[in-house]
Structure formats: C-alpha cells, structure tokens
Amino acid sequence: MSAGIERTRAGRARPRGGGFELGVWYVMRLTGLALFVLALSHFSITHFLFDPAEQTSQWIVDTRWGSLLWRTVDWAMLTTVILHSFLGVRTVVQDYTHGGLRLALSLLLAGGALALFAMGTLAVATLGFPVR
C-alpha cells in the first residue's frame, strides 16, 4: 500500500488527509449519485409519463422548456454531467501523465469543460423563447 492512500472496499482509494484531492473524491461520489437520480428521473418522466410518439421538438419547447422548473432540472443535469465527466477524465490524466503533458491536457480539459458548460447553459437559457 502506498503512503498516503487508504484502501476502500471498491472503487478508487480515498485520499488520506484533507485537501483538494479528497474534495474531488467526494464530489465524484456526490455527482455520481445525483446523476443516477437525475438521469433515472429524466428517463422515467420522458418515456413513461409522456408518450414518446407525441414528443416532437415543438413538444420540448412547449411542455419541457416552457417551464422554469424543467429548465432548471435540465440545467442541473447538464452541470452535473459536465462536472462528473471533467473530474473523471482529470483523474485519468493525473494517473497516466506527468510534467508538461499533464498540465497541457489538464488545461485543455478544463477549457473544454468550460466551453461545453457555457454552450449548454446558453442553450437551456435561451432556446424555446420567441425571437423578436
């Protein structure tokens, strides 16, 4: 066992002590749980409560994104997906690269995550509103 790492029953070892890496470890678990709830809810509502044969792009605009509640839920799922995936790929980059390559990939990854977050937020916030 490496110094500074405590083994758990399954999954990635929880970092000992405090700090940023322990925070990332906890955020990964919390976003994973949130994704399970949000994705299962999204699937259930979209495919069981409403008839998928009647769901057109106009249905999404009128029924789903016509409500601030649904926009907020969709934005929360978008945010959670981007954060969870960014931190997961960041972990892989940290495990398998070193030095300048690690820094370059981490910066590229962070830039990509921010760009996706900005584009997704813009889409959820503006699509479906009438253009004047």
N, C-alpha and C positions, 0 to 999 in steps of 0.2 A: 504494500500500500504506500502510495506517495505521501510525502509530508504535506500537510495542509488540506488533505482531501479525506472526507469521511464517506464511507460506502453506505448506500441505502439498499433496500431490497430490490428495486428495479429502477431503470432509467439512469440518467446522468447523475453522478455523485454530487451531493450538495457541498458547495464550498464551505470550508470551516471559517469561523470568524464572521466578520461583517464585511461591509464594503460593497462596491459596485457589482461584483460578480455574484454575490449572494442575492442582491436585489434583482438581477437579471434572472437568476434561477427561480425566484419566487414569481416574478412577472410571467415567465414562461408557463408556470403551472396555473396561474390565475387566468391568463388569456386562453389557455387550452380548455379550461373548464367553461369559460364564458363562450368560447366558440362552439363547444358542444351544445350548450343551451340555445344560443342564438341560431345556429345552423339548423338544429332539430326543430326549433320553433318556426323558423322561416319555411322549411320544407313542409311541415305539418299544415301551416296556415295556407301556403300557396297551393298545395296539392290535395289536401283533404277538406278544408273548409270551402274552398272555391273550386269550381270546375275548370281544370286546365284547358279544356277545349274552348272555353269562352275567354281565355286570357290573351288579349292582343296588346299591342303597345299602347293603344288608347286606354285599355283597362288599367294598365300600370299607371298611366298618367292620372286617370280619374280616381281610381279606387285606392291604389297604394300611395302614390306620391301626391295625391290631393290632400292628404292628411299630414299635419306636422308630426304626429306620433309615429307614423310609418316612416317618414323621412328620418326621424331621429333614430329609430330602430335600425334602419338600413345603414345609416352613417356609423352607428355604434359597431355594427358587424364589419363594415369596411375598415374602421380604425383598428379593431381587434385583430382582424386578419393580417393587416399590414404590419402591426407591431409584432405579432406572434411569428410571422414568417421572417421578418427582418432579424429578430433576435435568434431564431433558429439557424438561419444561414450564417449569421455573425458567429455563432458558436462553432460551426463547421470551419469557417475561415480561421478562427482563433486556434482551432485544434490542428489544422493541417498546413498552415503557412507561418512564415516568420519574417521579421525585418520589414524591408520596404514593400514587399509584395503584400504582406498582411495589412499594412497601413493603406496602400493603394486600393486594395479590394474592400477594405472596411469603409473608406471614404466613398468609393463608387457605390457600394451597397447602401450606405446612408443617403446619398444623393438620389438614388433610385427610389428608395422608400419614401423620401420626402416628395419627390415628383409624383409618385402614384397617389400619395395621400392628398396632395394638392388637387390633382385632376379628379380624383374620386369625390372629394369634398365639393368641388365646383359643380360636378355633375349632379350630385344629390341635392345641392342647394339651389340649383337653377333650372334643371330640366323639368319640364311639365308646366312651367309658368308661361302664360301667354306673352308673346313678343309684341311690343307696341311700336 
